[in-house]
Amino acid sequence: MAQTHVESMPVNEAGASRSYRNYVLFILTLVYAFNFIDRQIIGILSPFIKADLGLDDAQLGWLKGIYFALLYTVMGIPIAWLADRYSRVNIIAISLTLWSGFTAASGLAANYMQLAIARIGVGIGEAGGSPPSHSIISDLFPKEKRAGALAIYSLGIPFGVMLAFFASAFFLQGGSADWRTVMYSVGIPGILLAVLLKFTVKEPKRTATQESTEKSSEKPSVKASIKTLLKIPTWWGMALGISFGSFGNYAISTWIIDYYVRAFAGLDITQLLIVFGIINGTAYALGVWLGGYIADRWGKHNKKAYALLPAIALIIGVPAFYISLQVQDLWLSVGLMALLLFTSGSYLGPSFAMAQTLAPLNVRAMSTALFFFVLNIIALGGGPTLTGIISQALVPSLGETEALRQSLIYLVIPYALSIAVFLWTSTKIVKDWEMAEARGL
């Protein structure tokens, strides 16, 4: 990590060319895609890991959720503190190298404990990805384009998941290849991307208006930064809204392959992986992009749009998810699941934009880190883990297939909470936006 203050390069909205800004956004989006390749891969490979290492659903739930999420969330705060002071490009490059290396090392695990340690390592590395990336994007794009830019960045999620599915389908070859090969194949390229990032992206100048230049040069303590953010109702509302929604999405993304393998015996696993890869790269990606685009367009006339849009989208998608777990036709179920993915992608751009827009200039990386702390403790730590624990608890009475189905059905509860919180936030957002403008965006 850089030990001295860096000289900020004169790269900002006024000085950087559009092509360069778009290039940086592309590279950061690709980094985020690798973030989700490495995060998602264990959920895709779950049936093979379960069979190879003899694990139960509760053990898998810990691997998919809390082992990864705990240090991922804890490390995010100090890394964001560094990102508000030192080279964000260096932080991202080091972090990408770290999490990619641990992903490759996961393929060497001979038992449950070794795999758990590797997952913890992946989580520590990934903590240094999004906070500095969000901060860089916010310095390169003005506030009226931030939701759109951050929505494009968020496309790293569906594209990363898509690539994880495709890599698994290619290397597993219907189950004839070892899951360890997949770990190597998705981990090593991330290290090469870190080198490309380091040598082609310059550290941007931190944005400041004339009125806030002096304030932004002050470096508040972690405690002061957190106190400032927690006083903003909309910040809390968007953080909890995305957290409850992502509780369901993370649980589904890490358990859905297990469910389909159990519920539809004899299915072609390679075909299923390819289909889910396509769905994530199309339906989910389109939902993510449209969420940011529509929020920016609608938000010009009504700031409530940033919270209303996610609520409306989930009201459409959640019933489709519930029905998908009831039908007996595999592809009808997959199609309904695709509708949930399309609609749930809509909250990413608006939520991340609010985390940046409502935060004071000198705590933007901290805002994203704290945002992700709330999001990942609830969603990433809770969703996959609790789903696995509940499923394992129900196995004696329901059997493995019905136990997992029932534990997935319970996800309707956090989705409903997400809708309620987004609707509440829509009543607070106008006032908070005006206060942010008053202190200088």
QUIBELZI-V909751 format. One record per run of one state. SS is the DSSP state (H for helix, E for strand, L for the rest). FROM is the first residue (numbers start at 1). TO is the last residue. Records with the same first field share a line. If there is no record, write none. Layout:
BEGIN
SS = FROM-TO  FROM-TO
END
This chain:
BEGIN
L = 1-8  10-17  45-45  54-56  65-65  84-87  107-111  127-129  141-142  176-178  201-203  205-209  218-221  231-232  264-268  300-304  325-329  345-345  358-360  381-382  410-411  426-428  440-441
E = 9-9  204-204
H = 18-44  46-53  57-64  66-83  88-106  112-126  130-140  143-175  179-200  210-217  222-230  233-263  269-299  305-324  330-344  346-357  361-380  383-409  412-425  429-439
END
